Amino acid sequence: MDLSRLDGCRVLLTGHTGFKGGWMAHWLTRLGASVTGLALPAEDPRGVWHAARLSELVDNRVADIRDAGAVATALDGIDADLVIHMAAQSLVRPSYEEPVETFATNVMGTAHVLEAARRMSSLRAVIVVTSDKCYDNREWLWGYRENDPMGGKDPYSASKGCTELLAASWRHSFFSDPAGPQLATVRAGNVVGGGDWSRDRLVPDFVRATLAAEPIRIRSPQSVRPWQHVLEPLAGYLALAHRMLGPEAALLAEGWNFGPDPRGVADVETVCTRLAACWPGDAARVVNERRNDDPPEANLLRLDSTKAETRLGWRPRLTLDATLSMTADWYIAQSSGADMRTIGEEQIQFYRGMAA
């Protein structure tokens, strides 16, 4: 996988203190990119940002992207060749608790970042990260393709559909010059991996329960998700970025799916069972605990990544078992006091070897 154009590239990465953003920051710096990060402070000291000591590698700028003035101030004097926008309110359940804040972050926050990007004189490409949940989910058995309608029944999903529409508007209105900077959007499945400590997410809940010797209580054991290791979609985003920094950028300025291998699609209960098999000793026991006041969630969601495979040469490399094994290895290493920057580098190097 050729990522050579990212060596020496100046990158503005939003959301770099989060789970996916932290892994992206780590990988970009490994590639030789000069990374400026824009985000709120990291919420959990056990997450990727702190665990891998990424503040030593990234120019860290703190701002709430809901505040246009704060974004402009934080980025004053910053120029970038590439913007990767990952900052978001990224969870379904909190979107029911704070729907307005979710839309403010995911929709207007994106507008503020894109406006800041437009002021950068050296800008060549922008990649906006949304979600598989941007699609109008009809519980189809087949995967959604990039030209399927946007939608979303819950506030989080709807905010991601709106983000896609906003990005399309900015693309056609302000990034339409074939000789100028180009804008693409990317969509991934249910991402897992080491360093995610978010609440109300399956893997972090499993790890917390296991470390506390408690059962894990799951709400929807039969819900099907396209599980993928965090490095899988990030590899796709980076492959797209590499190509957009080249002469064919205008041909790539559109939406892209980076979903897992169809064999990585599994229900929640199966994932818990396989994750437990990766854990040394006793893992958390699964207890089905669906409550009547739980907000509704989609039961079936798949992505079709044929376009990325055909045009970018990207394809998922990890089986579900390998995905869960790598994920468990990270948490086990952290609990044993290992150097987590080294562990992260080893996992990135291992994945790059598979994708070579």
Backbone hydrogen bonds, N-H to C=O, Kabsch-Sander energy under -0.5 kcal/mol:
donor,donor_aa,acceptor,acceptor_aa,energy
3,L,1,M,-0.6
6,L,3,L,-1.9
7,D,4,S,-1.4
8,G,6,L,-0.5
8,G,32,G,-1.7
9,C,6,L,-1.4
11,V,9,C,-0.7
11,V,34,S,-2.8
12,L,82,L,-2.7
13,L,11,V,-0.7
13,L,36,T,-2.9
14,T,12,L,-0.5
14,T,84,I,-2.1
15,G,38,L,-2.3
16,H,13,L,-0.6
18,G,15,G,-1.6
22,G,18,G,-2.0
23,W,19,F,-1.7
24,M,20,K,-2.4
25,A,21,G,-2.8
26,H,22,G,-2.3
27,W,23,W,-2.4
28,L,24,M,-2.9
29,T,25,A,-2.3
30,R,26,H,-1.7
31,L,27,W,-1.5
32,G,29,T,-1.0
33,A,28,L,-2.3
34,S,9,C,-2.8
35,V,33,A,-0.7
36,T,11,V,-2.9
36,T,34,S,-0.5
37,G,59,D,-2.9
38,L,13,L,-1.9
39,A,61,R,-2.0
47,G,44,D,-1.8
48,V,195,G,-0.9
51,A,47,G,-3.0
52,A,48,V,-2.5
53,R,50,H,-1.3
54,L,49,W,-2.2
56,E,53,R,-1.6
57,L,54,L,-1.8
58,V,54,L,-1.4
59,D,35,V,-2.5
60,N,58,V,-1.0
61,R,37,G,-2.8
61,R,59,D,-0.6
63,A,39,A,-1.3
63,A,61,R,-0.5
65,I,63,A,-0.6
67,D,64,D,-2.3
68,A,66,R,-0.8
71,V,67,D,-2.1
72,A,68,A,-2.4
73,T,69,G,-2.5
74,A,70,A,-2.6
75,L,71,V,-1.8
76,D,73,T,-1.2
78,I,75,L,-2.5
81,D,10,R,-2.0
82,L,10,R,-2.0
83,V,125,A,-2.1
84,I,12,L,-2.8
85,H,83,V,-0.5
85,H,127,I,-2.9
86,M,14,T,-0.8
86,M,84,I,-0.8
90,S,88,A,-0.8
95,S,91,L,-0.6
95,S,92,V,-0.9
96,Y,92,V,-0.7
96,Y,93,R,-1.3
97,E,93,R,-0.9
98,E,94,P,-2.5
102,T,98,E,-1.9
103,F,99,P,-2.2
104,A,100,V,-2.6
105,T,101,E,-2.4
106,N,102,T,-2.7
107,V,103,F,-2.4
108,M,103,F,-1.2
109,G,104,A,-1.5
111,A,107,V,-1.8
112,H,108,M,-2.4
113,V,109,G,-2.1
114,L,110,T,-2.7
115,E,111,A,-2.3
116,A,112,H,-1.9
117,A,113,V,-2.4
118,R,114,L,-2.0
119,R,115,E,-0.7
119,R,116,A,-0.8
120,M,117,A,-2.0
121,S,119,R,-0.6
123,L,120,M,-1.0
124,R,81,D,-2.7
125,A,81,D,-1.5
126,V,182,Q,-2.6
127,I,83,V,-2.9
128,V,184,A,-2.7
129,V,85,H,-2.5
129,V,127,I,-0.6
130,T,128,V,-0.6
130,T,186,V,-3.0
132,D,188,A,-1.7
134,C,131,S,-1.6
135,Y,132,D,-1.3
136,D,149,P,-2.4
137,N,135,Y,-1.2
138,R,136,D,-0.6
144,Y,302,R,-2.5
148,D,145,R,-2.2
151,G,134,C,-2.8
158,A,154,D,-2.7
159,S,155,P,-2.3
160,K,156,Y,-1.7
161,G,157,S,-2.2
162,C,158,A,-2.6
163,T,159,S,-1.9
164,E,160,K,-1.9
165,L,161,G,-1.8
166,L,162,C,-2.8
167,A,163,T,-2.7
168,A,164,E,-2.3
169,S,165,L,-2.2
170,W,166,L,-2.6
171,R,167,A,-2.5
172,H,168,A,-2.3
173,S,169,S,-2.2
174,F,170,W,-2.9
175,F,170,W,-1.2
175,F,171,R,-0.9
180,G,177,D,-2.2
182,Q,124,R,-1.6
184,A,126,V,-2.5
185,T,254,E,-1.6
186,V,128,V,-2.2
187,R,256,W,-2.5
189,G,258,F,-0.6
190,N,226,P,-1.2
191,V,189,G,-1.0
192,V,228,Q,-2.6
196,D,193,G,-0.9
197,W,195,G,-0.7
201,R,198,S,-0.6
205,D,201,R,-2.5
206,F,202,L,-2.6
207,V,203,V,-2.7
208,R,204,P,-2.8
209,A,205,D,-2.4
210,T,206,F,-2.6
211,L,207,V,-2.8
212,A,208,R,-1.7
213,A,210,T,-1.2
214,E,209,A,-3.1
216,I,285,R,-2.5
217,R,215,P,-0.5
218,I,216,I,-0.6
218,I,287,V,-2.4
223,S,220,S,-1.7
224,V,299,N,-3.4
225,R,266,A,-2.1
227,W,225,R,-1.4
227,W,264,G,-1.2
228,Q,190,N,-1.8
230,V,192,V,-2.4
232,E,229,H,-1.8
234,L,230,V,-1.5
235,A,231,L,-2.0
236,G,232,E,-1.4
237,Y,233,P,-2.8
238,L,234,L,-2.6
239,A,235,A,-2.3
240,L,236,G,-2.4
241,A,237,Y,-2.6
242,H,238,L,-2.7
243,R,239,A,-1.8
244,M,240,L,-2.6
245,L,241,A,-1.3
246,G,243,R,-1.6
249,A,246,G,-1.1
251,L,248,E,-1.4
252,L,249,A,-1.9
254,E,252,L,-1.9
256,W,185,T,-1.5
258,F,187,R,-3.0
264,G,261,D,-3.5
265,V,262,P,-1.4
266,A,225,R,-1.8
266,A,264,G,-0.5
268,V,223,S,-1.4
269,E,221,P,-2.5
271,V,267,D,-1.9
272,C,268,V,-2.2
273,T,269,E,-2.1
274,R,270,T,-2.5
275,L,271,V,-2.7
276,A,272,C,-2.2
277,A,273,T,-1.2
278,C,274,R,-0.7
278,C,275,L,-1.0
279,W,275,L,-0.5
279,W,276,A,-1.0
287,V,216,I,-2.9
289,E,218,I,-3.3
289,E,287,V,-0.6
291,R,289,E,-0.5
294,D,291,R,-1.5
301,L,224,V,-0.5
304,D,144,Y,-2.7
305,S,303,L,-0.6
309,E,305,S,-2.1
310,T,306,T,-2.7
311,R,307,K,-3.0
312,L,308,A,-1.6
313,G,308,A,-0.7
314,W,308,A,-1.6
323,T,319,T,-2.6
324,L,320,L,-2.5
325,S,321,D,-2.2
326,M,322,A,-2.6
327,T,323,T,-1.9
328,A,324,L,-2.7
329,D,325,S,-2.5
330,W,326,M,-1.7
331,Y,327,T,-1.7
332,I,328,A,-2.8
333,A,329,D,-2.4
334,Q,330,W,-2.4
335,S,331,Y,-2.4
336,S,332,I,-1.1
337,G,334,Q,-1.6
338,A,333,A,-2.4
340,M,51,A,-0.5
340,M,338,A,-0.8
343,I,339,D,-1.9
344,G,340,M,-2.3
345,E,341,R,-2.6
346,E,342,T,-2.5
347,Q,343,I,-2.2
348,I,344,G,-2.5
349,Q,345,E,-2.6
350,F,346,E,-2.4
351,Y,347,Q,-2.4
352,R,348,I,-2.7
353,G,349,Q,-2.0
354,M,350,F,-1.5
355,A,351,Y,-1.9
356,A,352,R,-0.6
356,A,353,G,-0.5
